[in-house]
Amino acid sequence: MAGLTENAQARLAVILEQSLNEIYLVNAQTLRFEFISNGAQRNLGHNLDSMRMMTLFDIQPQFDEASFRILVDPLVKGEQEILVFETMHLRADGTYYPVEVHLQRVGHPSPTEFLAIILDITARRSAELALQESEAGFRVIVNTIPQLAWIAEPDGKKSWHNQRWYDYTGTTPEEMKGCGWHKVHDPELLPKVIKRWKDALAAEQAFDMDVRLRGADGQYRIFLTRAEPLKNAEGRVVQWFGTNTDVNDQRLGEQARRETEKQLQVVMENMSEGLVVSDFSRKLLHWNPAALKMHDVGNAEELLSDLQTFAQMFELSTIDGAILPIEQWPLTRILQDEHLHDLELRIRRVDRDWLRIFSYSGAVSYYDDGKGLAFLTIKDITERKCAEEALRDAKINLEYKVNQRTAQLVAKSKELENFCYSVSHDLRAPLRGIAGYTRLLLESHNECLDEEGRGFLKNVRLATKNMTDLIEDLLSYSKLERRKLSTTDVSLPTFISKLLDQFQGATKDVRVIVNVDDFPIRADPEGLAIALRNLIDNALKFSRYSPEPAIEILARAADGYCVLSVRDNGIGFDMRFYDKIFEIFQRLHRAEDYPGTGIGLAMVQKAMERMGGRVWAESKLGGGAVFYLQLPLSGTAEAAAPAINSA
């Protein structure tokens, strides 16, 4: 202090003495105190005399002379002007407190001393500890929250991520430094994210955006990203704190709901039925296009939005014409929790000539603790009701015509019955007379007739017999139509055996094969006998000129039905004429070669029709013929006959 005046030195000494900091001058050789400020004595709790007997190591016990010499070596050598370090001071009461030491070498070249200015940093250490504890608490919190959290510097580069970020992304802190976060973002969306982030940085405004982040499993999920700027007292951004909240399921759910709403809207807009939605206050919330069209209204505004206004434009009544008050209207009844289904009413416009018939259905759908909406569906059935009315009129007219026709048929049936009676009695009697007289002529006057005369009489007798057979077959056909059915279980083996007994004489030189299992069928025995008798008779007749006449009768069961077949090895027929063989009086061969009336197969078909069965045939000219009969097995008599492939 040689350059200072005595007055200045005195003032400086007073300042040093009054300083709250600890100020020491330490001999560089002995390391003993040569000056101790009042602040140092006060902090350490020692008086001046006791401290003059102490060295530096008495108040800084963590140092020894060797370690201290090493520490101050840069000062001694002039490599550093000041040395700053932190250590602990020991008080007279044995307690420690933290200090920051500012050490300089003074008095160069001699005597060499160390000037030590000591700052008590107890408060700072406490603040640092509190800050550390606060930061530790902050880290615990941000590592505990379900969100991914991060901190970015003012330039936007991220400097810290919480553990959940690393757990989800499978990355490391080293990978995430700076702009490393780019690699976990959806590449397609990343340019937009970067632009929005830069805009937020420039404006120093909060960032808010849905992004897609890739997880450790390689799958992307949607996160709501929010970042807030942290500003200092001057309003400058010092950091950004951000979070990423997983909203993937929520967003997908919202997307699915939006898609469902769009689909429902499309369905509602394209429904052929009208749809009206109302709340409990009778406010009409929605009309779909079909409902507007049904009411001949261009838009919902014309109907206004409440039931009362609608009632000023339309009048509802029953099908019979009874006008309904608004309290009995379909929507009103639905709002009273009544479930409607196909309520048919007439609706009329009061301002012009317009009348339709609608069918109303609907109910209330509830949601969220008693809240609900009424849904009314409407079908325009005007055309249908008109058609029903026309059909009803036609039915009445048809019933009248049917009754008339039935009466006519009854009369015709009576006439036919009388005709059959006449044929039976009036025609057969003359034929018997002709047959008798011609027989007497041939027997009694045979010598009086020449060969030509006898031939004429034989032809008359033959024609008479044919006429008699024809009459008998016609009567049988007529009786078959009128006779009462007697359906019962029939055992085929026994039934066919008895039937063949009637052909013993005709089958003497014929090989007859019968292969019929013992299963019962449902049939009218007399009708079945007529059908089989005619088929067997035809088989014998058309195979009699075969070298070895043969007839085969088979029966098989299939799908609840029995199929009987009668096969012969006779002349057969051309399938081109198949449609004619079951028609009455239709013949495919000359009567001179194969006599008959042409009624037999017609009777077979009639008998099968009346029993609910079927008949069909297969043949080849010169290759025989087979006729099939289909009847239900016992227990399936009411079953409808299925189509059977005649092949």
C-alpha positions in Angstrom: 0.0 0.0 0.0 3.0 2.3 -0.5 1.3 4.3 -3.1 -1.6 5.2 -0.8 -1.7 8.2 1.5 -2.0 7.5 5.2 -5.6 8.7 5.2 -6.4 6.3 2.3 -4.6 3.5 4.1 -6.6 4.2 7.3 -9.9 4.2 5.4 -8.9 0.9 3.6 -8.0 -0.7 6.9 -11.4 0.3 8.3 -13.2 -1.2 5.2 -11.3 -4.4 5.5 -12.1 -4.6 9.2 -15.8 -4.0 8.6 -16.1 -6.3 5.6 -18.6 -9.2 6.2 -16.4 -11.5 4.2 -13.4 -13.3 5.7 -10.1 -11.6 4.7 -6.7 -13.1 5.5 -3.0 -12.4 4.9 -1.1 -15.6 5.2 2.7 -15.9 5.3 3.7 -17.9 2.2 6.5 -19.6 4.1 5.0 -20.4 7.5 1.4 -20.4 6.4 0.5 -18.5 9.6 -2.1 -15.7 9.7 -0.6 -12.2 9.5 -4.0 -10.4 9.1 -7.4 -11.6 10.1 -10.5 -9.4 9.5 -13.3 -9.0 12.0 -15.6 -10.9 9.6 -13.2 -13.9 9.8 -13.1 -13.8 13.6 -16.9 -13.5 13.7 -17.5 -16.4 11.3 -14.9 -18.7 12.9 -15.7 -17.9 16.5 -12.0 -17.3 17.4 -10.4 -14.1 18.8 -7.5 -12.4 17.2 -4.9 -13.6 19.7 -5.8 -17.3 19.3 -5.9 -17.1 15.6 -2.4 -15.6 15.4 -1.2 -18.9 17.0 -3.0 -20.9 14.3 -2.1 -21.9 10.7 -4.3 -22.2 7.6 -4.7 -25.9 8.3 -6.4 -25.3 11.6 -9.5 -23.8 9.9 -9.2 -25.9 6.7 -8.5 -29.4 8.1 -9.0 -31.2 4.8 -5.7 -29.8 3.6 -2.2 -30.7 4.7 0.9 -28.7 3.8 1.8 -31.0 0.9 -1.6 -30.9 -0.7 -1.8 -27.1 -0.2 1.6 -26.5 -1.7 0.5 -28.4 -4.8 -2.7 -26.4 -5.0 -0.9 -23.0 -4.8 2.0 -23.9 -7.0 0.5 -22.1 -10.1 0.3 -18.9 -8.0 3.8 -19.2 -6.7 5.2 -19.8 -10.2 3.1 -16.9 -11.6 1.1 -19.1 -13.9 -2.2 -17.9 -12.4 -3.1 -14.6 -10.8 -5.9 -15.9 -8.8 -7.0 -19.3 -7.6 -10.7 -20.0 -6.8 -11.9 -23.1 -5.1 -14.5 -24.3 -2.6 -13.7 -26.0 0.8 -15.0 -26.3 4.3 -14.0 -24.1 7.3 -13.9 -25.4 10.9 -15.5 -23.1 13.6 -14.3 -22.9 17.2 -17.4 -24.9 18.2 -16.4 -27.8 15.9 -19.0 -27.2 13.2 -18.2 -26.8 9.5 -19.6 -24.4 6.9 -18.9 -24.1 3.2 -16.8 -21.3 1.7 -15.5 -20.2 -1.6 -11.8 -19.2 -1.5 -10.3 -16.5 -3.7 -6.5 -16.8 -3.3 -3.9 -14.4 -4.6 -0.1 -14.1 -4.2 1.0 -10.6 -3.0 4.3 -8.9 -1.9 6.4 -10.2 -4.8 9.3 -10.7 -4.8 9.4 -10.6 -0.9 8.0 -10.9 1.6 5.6 -13.3 -0.2 2.1 -13.5 1.2 -1.2 -15.0 0.2 -4.3 -12.8 0.2 -7.4 -14.9 0.9 -10.9 -13.5 0.5 -13.4 -16.0 1.7 -17.1 -16.0 0.9 -19.5 -17.9 3.1 -21.5 -19.9 0.6 -23.8 -21.6 3.1 -26.9 -19.9 1.6 -25.8 -20.7 -1.9 -25.2 -24.3 -1.0 -28.6 -24.5 0.5 -30.1 -22.9 -2.6 -28.2 -25.3 -4.8 -29.3 -28.2 -2.6 -32.9 -27.0 -2.8 -32.5 -26.7 -6.5 -31.1 -30.2 -6.7 -33.9 -31.5 -4.6 -36.4 -29.6 -6.7 -34.8 -31.0 -9.9 -34.8 -34.5 -8.5 -38.5 -34.1 -7.6 -39.2 -32.7 -11.0 -37.5 -35.7 -12.6 -39.4 -38.1 -10.4 -42.7 -36.4 -11.4 -41.9 -36.3 -15.1 -40.7 -39.9 -15.0 -43.9 -40.9 -13.3 -46.5 -39.2 -15.4 -48.0 -41.4 -18.2 -46.9 -38.9 -20.9 -43.6 -38.8 -22.7 -41.9 -35.6 -21.6 -39.0 -33.5 -22.9 -37.2 -30.2 -22.6 -35.9 -28.2 -25.5 -33.5 -25.2 -25.6 -34.6 -21.8 -27.1 -33.4 -22.9 -30.5 -35.7 -25.9 -30.4 -33.1 -28.6 -29.9 -34.2 -31.1 -27.3 -31.8 -31.5 -24.4 -33.7 -33.9 -22.2 -36.3 -36.7 -22.3 -38.0 -38.5 -19.5 -37.6 -42.3 -19.1 -41.0 -43.0 -20.6 -39.8 -41.5 -23.9 -36.9 -43.9 -24.0 -39.0 -46.9 -22.9 -41.6 -46.2 -25.6 -39.2 -45.3 -28.5 -36.5 -47.8 -27.5 -33.9 -45.0 -28.1 -30.9 -43.8 -26.0 -30.1 -40.2 -24.7 -27.2 -40.1 -27.1 -29.5 -40.9 -30.1 -31.9 -38.1 -29.1 -29.5 -35.3 -28.8 -30.3 -32.2 -30.9 -32.7 -33.2 -33.6 -32.5 -36.9 -33.0 -36.2 -36.9 -32.3 -36.8 -36.7 -36.1 -36.0 -40.4 -36.5 -39.0 -41.6 -34.3 -41.6 -39.5 -36.2 -43.7 -40.7 -39.1 -41.6 -39.7 -42.2 -44.7 -38.7 -44.1 -45.9 -36.3 -41.4 -42.4 -35.1 -40.2 -42.0 -32.1 -42.6 -45.3 -30.7 -41.4 -44.3 -31.3 -37.8 -41.0 -29.5 -38.3 -42.7 -26.5 -40.0 -45.2 -26.2 -37.2 -42.5 -26.5 -34.6 -40.4 -23.8 -36.3 -43.4 -21.5 -36.5 -44.0 -22.0 -32.8 -40.4 -21.2 -32.0 -40.4 -18.1 -34.1 -43.7 -16.8 -32.6 -42.7 -18.0 -29.1 -46.2 -19.4 -28.8 -47.4 -22.8 -27.5 -47.1 -25.8 -29.9 -50.1 -28.2 -30.2 -50.3 -31.0 -32.8 -51.2 -34.7 -33.2 -48.1 -36.6 -34.4 -47.3 -40.3 -35.0 -44.4 -41.7 -33.1 -42.7 -45.0 -33.7 -42.5 -47.4 -30.7 -39.7 -49.8 -29.9 -41.9 -52.5 -31.6 -41.8 -50.6 -34.9 -45.5 -49.7 -34.7 -46.7 -46.1 -34.9 -49.1 -44.6 -32.5 -50.8 -41.2 -32.4 -49.7 -38.8 -29.7 -51.0 -35.3 -28.8 -47.9 -33.2 -28.6 -48.0 -29.9 -26.6 -45.1 -27.6 -25.7 -45.1 -24.4 -23.6 -42.3 -21.8 -23.6 -40.7 -21.0 -20.3 -39.8 -17.3 -20.1 -37.5 -15.3 -17.8 -38.3 -12.0 -16.1 -37.4 -10.2 -19.3 -39.9 -12.3 -21.3 -37.2 -14.2 -23.2 -37.7 -17.9 -23.8 -35.1 -19.9 -21.8 -36.6 -23.4 -22.3 -39.5 -25.3 -23.8 -41.3 -28.0 -21.8 -43.2 -30.5 -23.9 -45.3 -33.6 -23.4 -46.6 -36.4 -25.8 -49.9 -37.9 -24.7 -50.9 -41.2 -26.2 -54.3 -40.6 -27.8 -54.1 -43.4 -30.4 -57.1 -45.4 -29.2 -59.1 -42.2 -28.6 -58.3 -40.8 -32.1 -59.0 -44.2 -33.8 -62.3 -44.4 -31.8 -63.2 -40.9 -32.9 -62.3 -41.8 -36.5 -64.4 -44.9 -36.3 -67.3 -42.9 -34.8 -67.0 -40.3 -37.5 -66.9 -43.1 -40.1 -69.9 -44.7 -38.5 -71.8 -41.4 -38.4 -71.0 -40.9 -42.1 -72.2 -44.4 -42.9 -75.4 -43.9 -40.9 -75.9 -40.5 -42.6 -75.5 -42.2 -46.0 -77.9 -44.9 -45.0 -80.4 -42.4 -43.7 -80.1 -40.2 -46.8 -80.6 -43.2 -49.1 -83.4 -45.0 -47.2 -86.5 -45.7 -49.2 -88.4 -45.4 -46.0 -89.0 -41.9 -44.5 -87.3 -41.1 -41.2 -88.2 -38.4 -38.8 -86.2 -37.8 -35.5 -87.7 -35.8 -32.6 -86.7 -35.0 -29.1 -89.0 -35.1 -26.0 -90.1 -31.5 -26.6 -91.7 -32.6 -29.9 -89.0 -30.7 -31.8 -88.5 -32.3 -35.2 -84.7 -32.6 -35.4 -84.2 -34.4 -38.7 -86.1 -35.3 -41.9 -84.4 -37.6 -44.4 -84.9 -37.0 -48.1 -87.4 -39.9 -48.4 -89.6 -38.4 -45.7 -89.6 -35.0 -47.3 -90.5 -36.5 -50.7 -93.3 -38.5 -49.2 -94.9 -35.4 -47.8 -94.4 -33.5 -51.1 -92.1 -31.0 -49.3 -88.9 -29.5 -50.8 -87.0 -28.9 -47.6 -87.4 -29.3 -43.8 -87.8 -25.5 -43.3 -91.2 -25.7 -45.0 -92.3 -28.0 -42.3 -90.7 -25.8 -39.7 -89.3 -27.8 -36.8 -92.1 -28.7 -34.3 -95.1 -31.1 -34.4 -97.6 -28.3 -33.7 -96.7 -26.4 -36.8 -96.7 -29.6 -38.8 -100.2 -30.2 -37.6 -101.3 -26.9 -39.2 -100.3 -28.3 -42.6 -101.4 -31.9 -42.4 -104.4 -33.9 -41.1 -104.2 -37.5 -40.0 -107.1 -40.0 -40.0 -107.8 -43.7 -39.7 -108.2 -45.9 -42.8 -111.9 -45.6 -42.2 -111.7 -41.8 -42.3 -111.9 -40.9 -38.5 -109.8 -37.8 -38.0 -107.2 -38.1 -35.2 -106.3 -35.4 -32.7 -102.6 -34.6 -32.4 -102.4 -36.5 -29.1 -103.2 -39.7 -31.0 -100.7 -39.1 -33.8 -97.9 -41.7 -34.2 -95.0 -39.5 -33.0 -97.0 -38.4 -29.9 -97.7 -42.0 -29.0 -94.0 -42.9 -29.5 -93.0 -40.0 -27.2 -95.3 -41.5 -24.6 -93.0 -44.6 -24.7 -95.4 -46.6 -27.0 -93.8 -48.9 -29.5 -95.5 -48.7 -32.9 -95.4 -51.2 -35.7 -97.0 -50.7 -39.1 -99.8 -48.3 -38.0 -101.7 -47.5 -41.2 -103.2 -44.0 -41.4 -104.4 -41.6 -44.1 -102.6 -38.2 -44.3 -104.0 -35.2 -46.1 -102.7 -31.7 -46.9 -105.1 -29.1 -45.6 -104.0 -26.5 -48.2 -104.5 -28.5 -51.4 -105.8 -31.7 -52.9 -103.2 -34.2 -51.7 -104.0 -37.5 -49.9 -101.7 -40.5 -49.2 -101.8 -43.6 -47.0 -98.7 -44.1 -44.7 -97.6 -47.0 -42.5 -95.9 -45.7 -39.3 -93.4 -47.5 -37.0 -91.1 -46.3 -34.3 -89.8 -46.2 -30.8 -87.7 -44.1 -28.4 -84.0 -44.9 -28.1 -82.5 -43.9 -24.8 -78.9 -42.8 -24.0 -77.0 -41.0 -21.2 -79.2 -41.4 -18.1 -82.7 -41.0 -19.4 -82.0 -38.9 -22.5 -83.5 -40.1 -25.7 -84.7 -39.5 -29.2 -87.9 -40.6 -30.9 -87.5 -42.3 -34.3 -90.5 -42.5 -36.6 -90.2 -44.5 -39.8 -92.7 -44.0 -42.6 -93.7 -46.2 -45.6 -95.9 -44.9 -48.4 -98.4 -47.7 -48.9 -100.9 -45.8 -51.0 -100.3 -47.9 -54.1 -100.4 -51.1 -52.1 -103.6 -50.2 -50.5 -105.1 -49.3 -53.8 -103.9 -52.6 -55.2 -105.4 -54.4 -52.2 -108.7 -52.7 -52.7 -108.6 -53.6 -56.4 -107.7 -57.2 -55.5 -110.5 -57.3 -53.0 -112.9 -56.2 -55.7 -111.4 -58.7 -58.1 -111.7 -61.5 -55.4 -115.3 -60.7 -54.9 -115.9 -60.8 -58.6 -113.9 -64.0 -58.9 -115.8 -65.6 -56.1 -119.0 -64.8 -57.9 -117.6 -66.2 -61.2 -116.3 -69.3 -59.4 -119.7 -69.9 -57.8 -121.2 -69.5 -61.3 -118.7 -71.8 -62.8 -119.1 -74.3 -60.0 -122.8 -74.4 -60.5 -122.2 -74.9 -64.2 -119.7 -77.7 -63.5 -122.1 -79.4 -61.1 -124.7 -79.3 -63.8 -122.2 -80.6 -66.4 -121.2 -83.3 -64.0 -124.8 -84.3 -63.5 -125.2 -84.3 -67.3 -122.0 -86.5 -67.6 -123.3 -88.8 -64.9 -126.6 -89.1 -66.8 -124.7 -89.6 -70.0 -122.6 -92.4 -68.4 -125.8 -94.0 -67.1 -127.3 -93.8 -70.6 -124.1 -95.3 -72.1 -124.1 -98.0 -69.6 -127.7 -99.0 -70.1 -128.9 -97.6 -73.4 -125.9 -98.3 -75.6 -124.8 -101.6 -74.3 -128.2 -103.2 -74.6 -128.3 -102.8 -78.5 -124.8 -104.0 -78.7 -125.7 -107.1 -76.8 -128.6 -107.6 -79.2 -126.3 -107.2 -82.3 -123.8 -109.6 -80.8 -126.5 -112.2 -80.0 -128.2 -112.1 -83.4 -124.9 -112.4 -85.3 -123.9 -115.3 -83.1 -127.3 -117.0 -83.8 -126.9 -116.4 -87.6 -123.5 -118.0 -87.6 -124.6 -120.9 -85.5 -128.0 -121.6 -87.0 -127.7 -120.4 -90.6 -124.1 -121.0 -91.2 -124.8 -123.3 -94.2 -127.0 -120.6 -95.8 -124.2 -118.1 -95.9 -121.3 -118.2 -98.2 -117.8 -117.5 -97.1 -118.1 -113.7 -97.7 -121.3 -113.5 -95.7 -119.8 -115.4 -92.8 -116.8 -112.9 -92.9 -119.1 -110.0 -92.8 -120.9 -111.4 -89.7 -117.5 -112.0 -88.0 -116.5 -108.4 -88.7 -119.8 -107.2 -87.2 -119.1 -109.3 -84.1 -115.6 -108.0 -83.8 -116.7 -104.4 -84.2 -119.4 -105.0 -81.6 -116.9 -106.4 -79.2 -114.5 -103.4 -79.8 -117.4 -101.0 -79.2 -118.4 -102.8 -76.0 -114.7 -102.7 -74.8 -114.5 -99.0 -75.6 -117.7 -98.3 -73.7 -116.5 -100.3 -70.7 -113.2 -98.5 -70.7 -114.9 -95.1 -70.9 -117.1 -96.0 -68.0 -114.1 -97.2 -66.0 -112.3 -93.9 -66.8 -115.3 -91.9 -65.7 -115.8 -93.9 -62.5 -112.0 -93.5 -61.8 -112.5 -89.7 -61.7 -115.5 -89.8 -59.5 -114.7 -92.7 -57.1 -113.7 -91.9 -53.5 -110.0 -92.5 -52.6 -109.2 -94.9 -49.8 -105.5 -94.3 -49.0 -103.8 -97.0 -46.8 -100.6 -98.8 -46.2 -99.9 -101.3 -49.0 -97.4 -104.2 -48.8 -95.9 -104.4 -52.3 -94.7 -108.0 -52.4 -98.2 -109.4 -51.4 -100.0 -106.8 -53.5 -98.1 -107.6 -56.7 -98.2 -111.4 -56.1 -102.0 -111.3 -55.9 -102.2 -109.0 -59.0 -100.0 -111.4 -61.1 -102.3 -114.3 -60.2 -104.9 -112.6 -62.4 -102.5 -113.0 -65.4 -101.6 -116.7 -64.9 -103.0 -117.7 -68.3 -101.4 -114.7 -70.2 -97.9 -115.2 -68.5 -97.7 -118.9 -69.3 -94.9 -118.5 -71.9 -93.5 -115.2 -70.5 -90.5 -114.9 -68.1 -91.7 -112.8 -65.2 -89.1 -111.3 -62.8 -90.2 -109.6 -59.6 -87.7 -107.9 -57.3 -89.6 -105.9 -54.7 -88.4 -105.3 -51.1 -90.9 -105.6 -48.3 -91.6 -102.0 -47.4 -95.1 -100.5 -47.2 -96.2 -97.6 -49.3 -99.2 -95.2 -49.0 -101.6 -95.7 -51.9 -105.2 -96.3 -52.9 -105.2 -100.1 -53.5 -107.9 -100.0 -56.2 -106.2 -97.1 -58.0 -102.8 -98.8 -57.8 -104.3 -102.0 -59.1 -105.8 -100.2 -62.1 -102.4 -98.6 -62.9 -100.3 -101.8 -62.5 -102.9 -103.9 -64.3 -102.9 -101.7 -67.3 -99.0 -101.5 -67.4 -98.7 -105.3 -67.0 -101.3 -105.8 -69.7 -99.5 -103.5 -72.1 -96.2 -105.2 -71.3 -97.6 -108.6 -72.2 -99.4 -107.2 -75.3 -96.4 -105.4 -76.8 -93.8 -108.1 -76.1 -95.8 -111.1 -77.3 -94.0 -111.3 -80.6 -90.6 -111.2 -79.0 -88.6 -114.5 -79.3 -88.4 -114.8 -75.5 -91.1 -112.5 -73.9 -90.0 -111.1 -70.5 -91.5 -108.7 -68.0 -89.5 -107.3 -65.0 -91.2 -105.6 -62.0 -88.9 -103.7 -59.6 -89.3 -101.4 -56.6 -86.8 -99.2 -54.9 -87.0 -96.7 -52.1 -85.4 -93.3 -52.3 -85.9 -90.0 -50.4 -89.1 -91.0 -48.8 -90.7 -92.4 -52.0 -91.1 -95.7 -53.7 -90.4 -96.0 -57.4 -92.1 -99.0 -59.1 -91.1 -100.0 -62.6 -92.6 -102.4 -65.2 -90.2 -103.3 -68.0 -90.8 -105.3 -71.1 -88.6 -106.4 -74.1 -91.3 -105.7 -76.7 -91.4 -103.3 -79.7 -91.1 -100.1 -77.6 -92.0 -96.7 -79.0 -90.3 -93.6 -80.4 -89.7 -91.1 -77.6 -90.6 -88.3 -80.1 -94.2 -89.3 -79.5 -93.8 -89.5 -75.7 -96.2 -86.6 -75.0 -99.1 -88.5 -76.7 -98.9 -91.9 -75.0 -100.8 -90.7 -71.8 -103.6 -88.9 -73.8 -106.9 -90.6 -74.1 -107.6 -92.4 -77.4 -104.0 -91.9 -78.5 -102.4 -94.9 -80.2 -98.9 -95.4 -81.6 -99.6 -98.8 -83.3 -102.4 -100.2 -85.6 -105.4 -101.7 -83.8 -105.1 -104.7 -86.2 -101.7 -105.5 -84.8 -102.1 -104.6 -81.2 -105.8 -104.3 -80.2 -106.9 -101.9 -77.6 -109.0 -98.8 -76.9 -106.2 -96.2 -76.3 -107.5 -95.5 -72.8 -105.2 -97.7 -70.6 -102.3 -95.3 -70.1 -104.7 -92.4 -69.6 -106.2 -94.4 -66.8 -102.7 -95.0 -65.3 -101.9 -91.3 -65.3 -105.3 -90.4 -63.8 -105.0 -93.0 -61.1 -101.5 -91.8 -60.1 -102.5 -88.1 -60.2 -105.4 -88.8 -57.8 -103.0 -90.6 -55.4 -100.5 -87.8 -55.5 -98.0 -89.8 -57.4 -96.3 -89.6 -60.8 -95.9 -91.8 -63.9 -93.3 -91.5 -66.7 -91.7 -93.8 -69.3 -88.5 -94.5 -71.2 -88.3 -96.5 -74.4 -86.5 -97.0 -77.6 -88.1 -98.2 -80.8 -87.5 -102.0 -81.0 -85.8 -102.0 -77.6 -88.7 -102.5 -75.2 -90.2 -100.0 -72.7 -90.2 -99.3 -69.0 -92.9 -97.4 -67.1 -92.2 -95.9 -63.7 -94.7 -95.2 -60.8 -93.7 -93.0 -57.9 -95.6 -93.1 -54.6 -94.8 -92.0 -51.0 -93.5 -94.5 -48.5 -95.7 -95.1 -45.4 -95.5 -92.1 -43.1 -94.8 -89.5 -45.9 -98.1 -89.6 -47.6 -98.6 -85.8 -47.5 -95.1 -85.1 -48.8 -95.0 -83.3 -52.1 -93.6 -85.5 -54.9 -90.1 -84.3 -55.8 -88.9 -84.1 -59.3 -87.2 -87.4 -60.1 -84.8 -87.7 -63.0 -86.4 -90.2 -65.3 -83.0 -91.1 -66.6 
